[in-house]
């Protein structure tokens, strides 16, 4: 039986429940966003939320389910078909900021998580066109 680690960021912030809440809260914002919502062709956003949850769990030291199901993350490649300009990035960050704020993490852990999310969002830019 798989036992989740207890000595890493993933476990320290609450494990699966924390990352599930983060993804679910994030996609609540996406659902009503006229710029970002079209990037998700699925009518139901729950599969996208699950993929994000699994990715973030793996990144932060949790189960490797994401890689087992989807292979290497290749974030830039997976996002390449979509126009990610500064407006899209900023909207993504706005929804993610609201989601992170619902977690009520200790300040240092929140700062570490947010720092990664900001870097990830900036790295996804693939056009400056409006």
Order of alpha helices (4+ residues) and beta strands (2+ residues): alpha-alpha-alpha-alpha-alpha-alpha-alpha
